[in-house]
Amino acid sequence: MSEHIASPKLYIGIFLALMICTAATVWAAYINLGQYNIVIALAIATLKATLVVLFFMHAKYSPGRTQLVIFCAVFWLGIMLALTLSDYTTRHELTQQQAQPAALVARRVAP
């Protein structure tokens, strides 16, 4: 395992970046962005998690195999998020298609 000592300036910079990302998360929570609220929240959370893993967990200075495992985990997470978001974005269309026949039946029954 490689020994690496980072400067306090780096840690302060990362801490400030995390605080800015936290403020952006709070700001985004109060803004109505429609269906993109979840996308913005996940993007900010991913950025914060990346900073923590790279610098506070010292993954940036780890051996190649450790970096490969981290890369594979992030890649798999990306696949899962893409599948989840594709399902999330098509839910509105399915709801409209399912509600449409019920409205037509209601119109036919009414005198």
MMTF fields as JSON, N, C-alpha, C and O atoms, coordinates in Angstrom:
{
  "mmtfVersion": "1.0.0",
  "mmtfProducer": "UNKNOWN",
  "numBonds": 443,
  "numAtoms": 444,
  "numGroups": 111,
  "numChains": 1,
  "numModels": 1,
  "chainsPerModel": [1],
  "groupsPerChain": [111],
  "chainIdList": ["A"],
  "bondAtomList": [4, 2, 8, 6, 12, 10, 16, 14, 20, 18, 24, 22, 28, 26, 32, 30, 36, 34, 40, 38, 44, 42, 48, 46, 52, 50, 56, 54, 60, 58, 64, 62, 68, 66, 72, 70, 76, 74, 80, 78, 84, 82, 88, 86, 92, 90, 96, 94, 100, 98, 104, 102, 108, 106, 112, 110, 116, 114, 120, 118, 124, 122, 128, 126, 132, 130, 136, 134, 140, 138, 144, 142, 148, 146, 152, 150, 156, 154, 160, 158, 164, 162, 168, 166, 172, 170, 176, 174, 180, 178, 184, 182, 188, 186, 192, 190, 196, 194, 200, 198, 204, 202, 208, 206, 212, 210, 216, 214, 220, 218, 224, 222, 228, 226, 232, 230, 236, 234, 240, 238, 244, 242, 248, 246, 252, 250, 256, 254, 260, 258, 264, 262, 268, 266, 272, 270, 276, 274, 280, 278, 284, 282, 288, 286, 292, 290, 296, 294, 300, 298, 304, 302, 308, 306, 312, 310, 316, 314, 320, 318, 324, 322, 328, 326, 332, 330, 336, 334, 340, 338, 344, 342, 348, 346, 352, 350, 356, 354, 360, 358, 364, 362, 368, 366, 372, 370, 376, 374, 380, 378, 384, 382, 388, 386, 392, 390, 396, 394, 400, 398, 404, 402, 408, 406, 412, 410, 416, 414, 420, 418, 424, 422, 428, 426, 432, 430, 436, 434, 440, 438],
  "bondOrderList": [1, 1, 1, 1, 1, 1, 1, 1, 1, 1, 1, 1, 1, 1, 1, 1, 1, 1, 1, 1, 1, 1, 1, 1, 1, 1, 1, 1, 1, 1, 1, 1, 1, 1, 1, 1, 1, 1, 1, 1, 1, 1, 1, 1, 1, 1, 1, 1, 1, 1, 1, 1, 1, 1, 1, 1, 1, 1, 1, 1, 1, 1, 1, 1, 1, 1, 1, 1, 1, 1, 1, 1, 1, 1, 1, 1, 1, 1, 1, 1, 1, 1, 1, 1, 1, 1, 1, 1, 1, 1, 1, 1, 1, 1, 1, 1, 1, 1, 1, 1, 1, 1, 1, 1, 1, 1, 1, 1, 1, 1],
  "groupList": [{"groupName": "MET", "atomNameList": ["N", "CA", "C", "O"], "elementList": ["N", "C", "C", "O"], "formalChargeList": [0, 0, 0, 0], "bondAtomList": [1, 0, 2, 1, 3, 2], "bondOrderList": [1, 1, 2], "singleLetterCode": "M", "chemCompType": "L-PEPTIDE LINKING"}, {"groupName": "SER", "atomNameList": ["N", "CA", "C", "O"], "elementList": ["N", "C", "C", "O"], "formalChargeList": [0, 0, 0, 0], "bondAtomList": [1, 0, 2, 1, 3, 2], "bondOrderList": [1, 1, 2], "singleLetterCode": "S", "chemCompType": "L-PEPTIDE LINKING"}, {"groupName": "GLU", "atomNameList": ["N", "CA", "C", "O"], "elementList": ["N", "C", "C", "O"], "formalChargeList": [0, 0, 0, 0], "bondAtomList": [1, 0, 2, 1, 3, 2], "bondOrderList": [1, 1, 2], "singleLetterCode": "E", "chemCompType": "L-PEPTIDE LINKING"}, {"groupName": "HIS", "atomNameList": ["N", "CA", "C", "O"], "elementList": ["N", "C", "C", "O"], "formalChargeList": [0, 0, 0, 0], "bondAtomList": [1, 0, 2, 1, 3, 2], "bondOrderList": [1, 1, 2], "singleLetterCode": "H", "chemCompType": "L-PEPTIDE LINKING"}, {"groupName": "ILE", "atomNameList": ["N", "CA", "C", "O"], "elementList": ["N", "C", "C", "O"], "formalChargeList": [0, 0, 0, 0], "bondAtomList": [1, 0, 2, 1, 3, 2], "bondOrderList": [1, 1, 2], "singleLetterCode": "I", "chemCompType": "L-PEPTIDE LINKING"}, {"groupName": "ALA", "atomNameList": ["N", "CA", "C", "O"], "elementList": ["N", "C", "C", "O"], "formalChargeList": [0, 0, 0, 0], "bondAtomList": [1, 0, 2, 1, 3, 2], "bondOrderList": [1, 1, 2], "singleLetterCode": "A", "chemCompType": "L-PEPTIDE LINKING"}, {"groupName": "PRO", "atomNameList": ["N", "CA", "C", "O"], "elementList": ["N", "C", "C", "O"], "formalChargeList": [0, 0, 0, 0], "bondAtomList": [1, 0, 2, 1, 3, 2], "bondOrderList": [1, 1, 2], "singleLetterCode": "P", "chemCompType": "L-PEPTIDE LINKING"}, {"groupName": "LYS", "atomNameList": ["N", "CA", "C", "O"], "elementList": ["N", "C", "C", "O"], "formalChargeList": [0, 0, 0, 0], "bondAtomList": [1, 0, 2, 1, 3, 2], "bondOrderList": [1, 1, 2], "singleLetterCode": "K", "chemCompType": "L-PEPTIDE LINKING"}, {"groupName": "LEU", "atomNameList": ["N", "CA", "C", "O"], "elementList": ["N", "C", "C", "O"], "formalChargeList": [0, 0, 0, 0], "bondAtomList": [1, 0, 2, 1, 3, 2], "bondOrderList": [1, 1, 2], "singleLetterCode": "L", "chemCompType": "L-PEPTIDE LINKING"}, {"groupName": "TYR", "atomNameList": ["N", "CA", "C", "O"], "elementList": ["N", "C", "C", "O"], "formalChargeList": [0, 0, 0, 0], "bondAtomList": [1, 0, 2, 1, 3, 2], "bondOrderList": [1, 1, 2], "singleLetterCode": "Y", "chemCompType": "L-PEPTIDE LINKING"}, {"groupName": "GLY", "atomNameList": ["N", "CA", "C", "O"], "elementList": ["N", "C", "C", "O"], "formalChargeList": [0, 0, 0, 0], "bondAtomList": [1, 0, 2, 1, 3, 2], "bondOrderList": [1, 1, 2], "singleLetterCode": "G", "chemCompType": "PEPTIDE LINKING"}, {"groupName": "PHE", "atomNameList": ["N", "CA", "C", "O"], "elementList": ["N", "C", "C", "O"], "formalChargeList": [0, 0, 0, 0], "bondAtomList": [1, 0, 2, 1, 3, 2], "bondOrderList": [1, 1, 2], "singleLetterCode": "F", "chemCompType": "L-PEPTIDE LINKING"}, {"groupName": "CYS", "atomNameList": ["N", "CA", "C", "O"], "elementList": ["N", "C", "C", "O"], "formalChargeList": [0, 0, 0, 0], "bondAtomList": [1, 0, 2, 1, 3, 2], "bondOrderList": [1, 1, 2], "singleLetterCode": "C", "chemCompType": "L-PEPTIDE LINKING"}, {"groupName": "THR", "atomNameList": ["N", "CA", "C", "O"], "elementList": ["N", "C", "C", "O"], "formalChargeList": [0, 0, 0, 0], "bondAtomList": [1, 0, 2, 1, 3, 2], "bondOrderList": [1, 1, 2], "singleLetterCode": "T", "chemCompType": "L-PEPTIDE LINKING"}, {"groupName": "VAL", "atomNameList": ["N", "CA", "C", "O"], "elementList": ["N", "C", "C", "O"], "formalChargeList": [0, 0, 0, 0], "bondAtomList": [1, 0, 2, 1, 3, 2], "bondOrderList": [1, 1, 2], "singleLetterCode": "V", "chemCompType": "L-PEPTIDE LINKING"}, {"groupName": "TRP", "atomNameList": ["N", "CA", "C", "O"], "elementList": ["N", "C", "C", "O"], "formalChargeList": [0, 0, 0, 0], "bondAtomList": [1, 0, 2, 1, 3, 2], "bondOrderList": [1, 1, 2], "singleLetterCode": "W", "chemCompType": "L-PEPTIDE LINKING"}, {"groupName": "ASN", "atomNameList": ["N", "CA", "C", "O"], "elementList": ["N", "C", "C", "O"], "formalChargeList": [0, 0, 0, 0], "bondAtomList": [1, 0, 2, 1, 3, 2], "bondOrderList": [1, 1, 2], "singleLetterCode": "N", "chemCompType": "L-PEPTIDE LINKING"}, {"groupName": "GLN", "atomNameList": ["N", "CA", "C", "O"], "elementList": ["N", "C", "C", "O"], "formalChargeList": [0, 0, 0, 0], "bondAtomList": [1, 0, 2, 1, 3, 2], "bondOrderList": [1, 1, 2], "singleLetterCode": "Q", "chemCompType": "L-PEPTIDE LINKING"}, {"groupName": "ARG", "atomNameList": ["N", "CA", "C", "O"], "elementList": ["N", "C", "C", "O"], "formalChargeList": [0, 0, 0, 0], "bondAtomList": [1, 0, 2, 1, 3, 2], "bondOrderList": [1, 1, 2], "singleLetterCode": "R", "chemCompType": "L-PEPTIDE LINKING"}, {"groupName": "ASP", "atomNameList": ["N", "CA", "C", "O"], "elementList": ["N", "C", "C", "O"], "formalChargeList": [0, 0, 0, 0], "bondAtomList": [1, 0, 2, 1, 3, 2], "bondOrderList": [1, 1, 2], "singleLetterCode": "D", "chemCompType": "L-PEPTIDE LINKING"}],
  "groupTypeList": [0, 1, 2, 3, 4, 5, 1, 6, 7, 8, 9, 4, 10, 4, 11, 8, 5, 8, 0, 4, 12, 13, 5, 5, 13, 14, 15, 5, 5, 9, 4, 16, 8, 10, 17, 9, 16, 4, 14, 4, 5, 8, 5, 4, 5, 13, 8, 7, 5, 13, 8, 14, 14, 8, 11, 11, 0, 3, 5, 7, 9, 1, 6, 10, 18, 13, 17, 8, 14, 4, 11, 12, 5, 14, 11, 15, 8, 10, 4, 0, 8, 5, 8, 13, 8, 1, 19, 9, 13, 13, 18, 3, 2, 8, 13, 17, 17, 17, 5, 17, 6, 5, 5, 8, 14, 5, 18, 18, 14, 5, 6],
  "groupIdList": [1, 2, 3, 4, 5, 6, 7, 8, 9, 10, 11, 12, 13, 14, 15, 16, 17, 18, 19, 20, 21, 22, 23, 24, 25, 26, 27, 28, 29, 30, 31, 32, 33, 34, 35, 36, 37, 38, 39, 40, 41, 42, 43, 44, 45, 46, 47, 48, 49, 50, 51, 52, 53, 54, 55, 56, 57, 58, 59, 60, 61, 62, 63, 64, 65, 66, 67, 68, 69, 70, 71, 72, 73, 74, 75, 76, 77, 78, 79, 80, 81, 82, 83, 84, 85, 86, 87, 88, 89, 90, 91, 92, 93, 94, 95, 96, 97, 98, 99, 100, 101, 102, 103, 104, 105, 106, 107, 108, 109, 110, 111],
  "secStructList": [7, 7, 7, 7, 7, 7, 7, 2, 2, 2, 2, 2, 2, 2, 2, 2, 2, 2, 2, 2, 2, 2, 2, 2, 2, 2, 2, 2, 2, 2, 1, 7, 7, 4, 4, 4, 2, 2, 2, 2, 2, 2, 2, 2, 2, 2, 2, 2, 2, 2, 2, 0, 0, 0, 0, 0, 1, 7, 4, 4, 4, 1, 7, 2, 2, 2, 2, 2, 2, 2, 2, 2, 2, 2, 2, 2, 2, 2, 2, 2, 2, 2, 2, 2, 2, 2, 2, 2, 2, 2, 2, 2, 2, 2, 2, 2, 2, 2, 2, 2, 2, 2, 2, 2, 2, 2, 2, 2, 2, 7, 7],
  "xCoordList": [0.846, 0.0, 0.894, 1.849, 0.587, 1.42, 1.063, -0.107, 2.075, 1.872, 1.838, 2.739, 0.818, 0.697, 0.187, -0.798, 0.856, 0.449, 0.028, 0.836, -1.235, -1.758, -1.626, -1.608, -1.536, -1.384, -2.722, -3.786, -2.656, -3.903, -4.685, -5.911, -3.99, -4.681, -5.607, -6.706, -5.155, -5.98, -7.241, -8.339, -7.085, -8.248, -9.208, -10.424, -8.687, -9.546, -10.287, -11.47, -9.601, -10.246, -11.35, -12.423, -11.093, -12.11, -13.282, -14.438, -12.99, -14.053, -14.919, -16.145, -14.295, -15.06, -15.898, -17.035, -15.338, -16.102, -17.313, -18.394, -17.133, -18.25, -19.313, -20.507, -18.888, -19.85, -20.616, -21.813, -19.94, -20.614, -21.622, -22.729, -21.239, -22.163, -23.362, -24.482, -23.131, -24.236, -25.179, -26.399, -24.615, -25.452, -26.226, -27.383, -25.608, -26.301, -27.428, -28.467, -27.23, -28.278, -29.475, -30.618, -29.218, -30.305, -31.009, -32.237, -30.246, -30.821, -31.704, -32.815, -31.208, -31.969, -33.237, -34.21, -33.242, -34.435, -35.578, -36.744, -35.27, -36.302, -36.733, -37.678, -36.07, -36.402, -37.186, -36.792, -38.286, -39.07, -38.55, -38.784, -37.851, -37.307, -38.071, -37.599, -39.23, -40.047, -39.411, -38.995, -39.336, -38.795, -37.279, -36.701, -36.626, -35.168, -34.674, -33.465, -35.573, -35.153, -34.295, -33.26, -34.723, -33.984, -32.643, -31.658, -32.593, -31.344, -30.321, -29.155, -30.751, -29.855, -29.381, -28.196, -30.292, -29.925, -28.918, -27.955, -29.13, -28.2, -26.849, -25.816, -26.846, -25.576, -24.741, -23.532, -25.389, -24.664, -24.186, -23.058, -25.026, -24.638, -23.475, -22.583, -23.483, -22.388, -21.088, -20.032, -21.153, -19.956, -19.4, -18.19, -20.273, -19.814, -19.208, -18.167, -19.851, -19.324, -17.978, -17.086, -17.831, -16.56, -15.437, -14.339, -15.7, -14.679, -14.287, -13.107, -15.268, -14.978, -14.146, -13.158, -14.54, -13.808, -12.398, -11.443, -12.255, -10.933, -9.95, -8.79, -10.406, -9.452, -9.475, -8.412, -10.649, -10.687, -10.445, -9.944, -10.798, -10.516, -9.234, -8.874, -8.563, -7.26, -7.286, -6.28, -8.406, -8.491, -7.656, -7.221, -7.44, -6.641, -5.205, -4.549, -4.726, -3.333, -3.217, -2.156, -4.284, -4.289, -3.649, -3.453, -3.323, -2.785, -3.815, -5.002, -3.343, -4.184, -5.375, -6.457, -5.204, -6.33, -7.448, -8.626, -7.092, -8.105, -8.853, -10.074, -8.135, -8.778, -9.687, -10.744, -9.277, -10.111, -11.411, -12.475, -11.336, -12.546, -13.473, -14.685, -12.92, -13.727, -14.361, -15.533, -13.59, -14.123, -15.269, -16.297, -15.1, -16.157, -17.411, -18.526, -17.238, -18.388, -19.125, -20.356, -18.399, -19.021, -19.698, -20.777, -19.073, -19.665, -20.984, -21.977, -20.999, -22.22, -23.285, -24.461, -22.883, -23.825, -24.417, -25.612, -23.583, -24.073, -25.107, -26.109, -24.872, -25.84, -27.163, -28.231, -27.084, -28.304, -29.058, -30.287, -28.328, -28.98, -29.615, -30.711, -28.947, -29.505, -30.792, -31.764, -30.804, -32.019, -33.14, -34.299, -32.787, -33.792, -34.358, -35.571, -33.489, -33.958, -34.76, -35.696, -34.409, -35.211, -36.608, -37.579, -36.729, -38.04, -38.787, -39.984, -38.088, -38.705, -39.251, -40.321, -38.517, -38.954, -40.123, -40.843, -40.338, -41.451, -42.703, -43.723, -42.666, -43.843, -45.01, -46.159, -44.737, -45.793, -46.544, -47.768, -45.832, -46.467, -47.378, -48.471, -46.948, -47.773, -49.035, -50.104, -48.92, -50.084, -51.119, -52.317, -50.677, -51.607, -52.28, -53.474, -51.537, -52.113, -53.124, -54.134, -52.876, -53.798, -55.048, -56.126, -54.936, -56.074, -56.977, -58.168, -56.457, -57.23, -58.41, -59.513, -58.252, -59.424, -60.504, -61.69, -60.14, -61.132, -61.974, -63.177, -61.361, -62.097, -63.06, -64.167, -62.659, -63.546, -64.726, -65.843, -64.511, -65.608, -66.585, -67.797, -66.084, -66.941, -67.805, -68.954, -67.265, -68.033, -69.157, -70.238, -68.911, -69.912, -71.071, -72.219, -70.786, -71.829, -72.702, -73.904, -72.125, -72.879, -73.919, -73.612, -75.184, -76.235, -76.008, -76.809],
  "yCoordList": [-1.166, 0.0, 1.232, 1.316, 2.164, 3.355, 4.34, 4.554, 4.916, 5.944, 7.295, 7.634, 8.043, 9.36, 10.324, 10.054, 11.429, 12.466, 13.674, 14.273, 14.02, 15.173, 16.418, 16.352, 17.542, 18.801, 19.231, 18.877, 19.984, 20.491, 21.393, 21.46, 22.087, 22.942, 22.116, 22.553, 20.926, 20.054, 19.652, 19.693, 19.267, 18.866, 20.027, 19.836, 21.197, 22.377, 22.672, 23.013, 22.542, 22.747, 21.736, 22.092, 20.476, 19.444, 19.693, 19.534, 20.082, 20.404, 21.55, 21.487, 22.59, 23.717, 23.286, 23.728, 22.43, 21.921, 21.117, 21.22, 20.316, 19.552, 20.469, 20.191, 21.547, 22.495, 23.221, 23.475, 23.549, 24.181, 23.215, 23.613, 21.949, 20.944, 20.747, 20.537, 20.815, 20.702, 21.884, 21.719, 23.081, 24.27, 24.154, 24.568, 23.601, 23.392, 22.376, 22.509, 21.372, 20.387, 21.036, 20.788, 21.865, 22.555, 23.52, 23.604, 24.243, 25.188, 24.444, 24.883, 23.312, 22.544, 21.956, 21.727, 21.708, 21.152, 22.159, 21.762, 23.442, 24.469, 24.952, 25.734, 24.509, 24.914, 23.778, 22.615, 24.119, 23.1, 22.967, 23.833, 21.883, 21.634, 20.523, 19.983, 20.196, 19.163, 17.799, 17.41, 17.079, 15.724, 15.701, 14.633, 16.849, 16.89, 17.08, 17.125, 17.192, 17.303, 16.122, 16.296, 14.928, 13.724, 13.657, 13.192, 14.107, 14.083, 15.023, 14.662, 16.215, 17.193, 16.681, 16.776, 16.141, 15.63, 14.484, 14.432, 13.583, 12.468, 12.923, 12.365, 13.919, 14.437, 15.072, 14.853, 15.853, 16.485, 15.425, 15.497, 14.456, 13.387, 12.567, 12.162, 12.325, 11.583, 12.361, 11.782, 13.669, 14.499, 14.483, 14.364, 14.601, 14.577, 13.223, 13.16, 12.149, 10.813, 10.593, 9.962, 11.099, 10.968, 11.69, 11.151, 12.891, 13.63, 12.907, 12.842, 12.371, 11.659, 10.416, 10.167, 9.634, 8.4, 8.701, 8.056, 9.658, 9.943, 10.504, 10.093, 11.435, 12.135, 11.694, 11.477, 11.556, 11.175, 9.686, 9.275, 8.878, 7.446, 7.081, 5.908, 8.073, 7.936, 6.984, 6.333, 6.887, 6.011, 6.555, 5.798, 7.845, 8.443, 7.932, 7.833, 7.614, 7.196, 5.691, 5.217, 4.936, 3.489, 2.746, 3.311, 1.472, 0.655, 0.461, 0.733, -0.007, -0.153, -1.069, -0.779, -2.171, -3.088, -2.456, -2.656, -1.712, -1.028, -0.014, 0.105, 0.71, 1.676, 0.98, 1.504, -0.198, -0.958, -1.399, -1.327, -1.847, -2.258, -1.059, -1.176, 0.068, 1.277, 1.701, 2.074, 1.647, 2.011, 1.079, 1.538, -0.217, -1.179, -0.93, -1.032, -0.61, -0.325, 0.921, 0.935, 1.95, 3.18, 2.931, 3.464, 2.126, 1.788, 1.045, 1.349, 0.075, -0.659, 0.271, 0.158, 1.176, 2.153, 3.002, 3.297, 3.398, 4.171, 3.403, 3.974, 2.107, 1.277, 1.237, 1.401, 1.021, 0.933, 2.269, 2.288, 3.377, 4.69, 4.969, 5.526, 4.592, 4.802, 4.003, 4.513, 2.773, 1.971, 2.545, 2.581, 2.988, 3.569, 4.855, 5.066, 5.713, 6.983, 6.777, 7.531, 5.768, 5.505, 5.04, 5.394, 4.261, 3.857, 5.064, 5.225, 5.893, 7.064, 8.037, 8.617, 8.211, 9.177, 8.669, 9.475, 7.365, 6.843, 6.586, 6.184, 6.796, 6.545, 7.452, 7.011, 8.699, 9.653, 9.217, 9.335, 8.721, 8.271, 7.079, 7.01, 6.141, 4.981, 5.37, 4.812, 6.31, 6.755, 7.393, 7.167, 8.183, 8.812, 7.769, 7.879, 6.765, 5.733, 4.887, 4.477, 4.622, 3.818, 4.605, 4.02, 5.893, 6.717, 7.024, 7.271, 7.016, 7.388, 6.441, 6.939, 5.13, 4.257, 4.419, 4.334, 4.646, 4.822, 6.07, 6.067, 7.122, 8.349, 8.116, 8.655, 7.324, 7.043, 6.202, 6.426, 5.248, 4.417, 5.278, 5.104, 6.188, 7.056, 7.945, 8.23, 8.384, 9.236, 8.442, 8.983, 7.18, 6.353, 6.019, 5.94, 5.829, 5.446, 6.645, 6.488, 7.824, 9.005, 9.344, 9.275, 9.72, 10.038, 11.346, 11.74],
  "zCoordList": [0.0, 0.0, 0.0, 0.772, -0.848, -0.95, 0.152, 0.471, 0.706, 1.732, 1.038, 0.271, 1.306, 0.707, 1.756, 2.443, 1.869, 2.81, 1.994, 1.283, 2.103, 1.372, 2.23, 3.459, 1.558, 2.28, 2.891, 2.384, 3.966, 4.575, 3.623, 3.706, 2.72, 1.753, 0.86, 0.521, 0.485, -0.346, 0.408, -0.146, 1.664, 2.449, 2.681, 2.671, 2.885, 3.05, 1.751, 1.771, 0.63, -0.672, -0.923, -1.411, -0.594, -0.765, 0.173, -0.219, 1.404, 2.355, 1.84, 1.926, 1.31, 0.769, -0.439, -0.597, -1.28, -2.427, -1.954, -2.535, -0.901, -0.36, 0.25, 0.142, 0.884, 1.444, 0.337, 0.474, -0.742, -1.885, -2.494, -2.854, -2.611, -3.141, -2.212, -2.679, -0.912, 0.037, -0.091, -0.056, -0.239, -0.451, -1.762, -1.831, -2.794, -4.068, -3.926, -4.572, -3.093, -2.848, -2.17, -2.554, -1.166, -0.463, -1.407, -1.405, -2.209, -3.176, -4.172, -4.47, -4.691, -5.684, -5.083, -5.802, -3.783, -3.143, -3.12, -3.104, -3.117, -3.069, -4.446, -4.553, -5.486, -6.845, -7.506, -7.423, -8.154, -8.848, -10.279, -11.122, -10.532, -11.862, -12.584, -13.584, -12.078, -12.71, -12.564, -11.473, -13.662, -13.624, -13.474, -13.274, -13.567, -13.458, -12.028, -11.804, -11.06, -9.661, -9.243, -8.599, -9.607, -9.214, -9.933, -9.359, -11.162, -11.927, -11.307, -11.152, -10.955, -10.327, -8.97, -8.65, -8.177, -6.854, -6.964, -6.199, -7.892, -8.067, -8.605, -8.235, -9.463, -9.989, -8.876, -8.797, -8.023, -6.916, -5.925, -5.438, -5.629, -4.7, -5.263, -4.517, -6.56, -7.187, -7.114, -6.861, -7.333, -7.234, -5.809, -5.616, -4.82, -3.425, -3.068, -2.414, -3.492, -3.197, -3.887, -3.319, -5.083, -5.8, -5.066, -4.931, -4.598, -3.853, -2.569, -2.225, -1.868, -0.625, -0.893, -0.203, -1.894, -2.192, -2.683, -2.25, -3.568, -4.131, -3.109, -3.069, -2.291, -1.445, 0.013, 0.596, 0.621, 2.025, 2.23, 3.276, 1.236, 1.321, 0.568, 0.478, 0.039, -0.633, -1.816, -2.1, -2.511, -3.681, -4.84, -5.707, -4.849, -5.922, -5.878, -6.915, -4.712, -4.544, -4.298, -3.89, -4.539, -4.305, -5.471, -6.547, -5.248, -6.343, -7.46, -7.281, -8.596, -9.779, -9.598, -10.109, -8.879, -8.686, -7.873, -8.169, -6.873, -6.068, -6.919, -6.816, -7.749, -8.632, -9.642, -9.991, -10.111, -11.043, -10.375, -10.989, -9.145, -8.418, -8.222, -8.399, -7.864, -7.676, -8.992, -9.027, -10.079, -11.391, -11.782, -12.278, -11.563, -11.905, -11.07, -11.581, -9.806, -8.947, -9.421, -9.454, -9.781, -10.27, -11.614, -11.873, -12.468, -13.758, -13.553, -14.215, -12.64, -12.347, -11.762, -12.105, -10.893, -10.351, -11.466, -11.458, -12.426, -13.566, -14.372, -14.801, -14.584, -15.292, -14.535, -15.125, -13.239, -12.433, -12.402, -12.466, -12.304, -12.32, -13.673, -13.735, -14.753, -16.086, -16.266, -16.823, -15.806, -15.91, -15.041, -15.454, -13.848, -12.959, -13.536, -13.517, -14.048, -14.606, -15.884, -16.148, -16.685, -17.889, -17.501, -18.17, -16.444, -15.954, -15.39, -15.625, -14.661, -14.035, -15.084, -14.9, -16.174, -17.19, -18.013, -18.603, -18.073, -18.864, -18.034, -18.594, -16.751, -15.905, -16.274, -16.262, -16.596, -16.909, -18.167, -18.228, -19.16, -20.393, -20.137, -20.698, -19.303, -18.999, -18.244, -18.491, -17.337, -16.574, -17.491, -17.319, -18.459, -19.39, -20.275, -20.556, -20.715, -21.568, -20.809, -21.381, -19.549, -18.758, -18.388, -18.28, -18.195, -17.795, -18.98, -18.789, -20.171, -21.348, -21.62, -21.849, -21.61, -21.841, -20.771, -21.092, -19.543, -18.479, -18.732, -18.471, -19.233, -19.529, -20.69, -20.685, -21.685, -22.801, -22.367, -22.834, -21.492, -20.989, -20.194, -20.314, -19.397, -18.594, -19.485, -19.146, -20.615, -21.518, -22.206, -22.441, -22.523, -23.194, -22.247, -22.683, -20.985, -20.021, -19.666, -19.449, -19.605, -19.195, -20.272, -21.462, -19.856, -20.839, -21.537, -22.385]
}
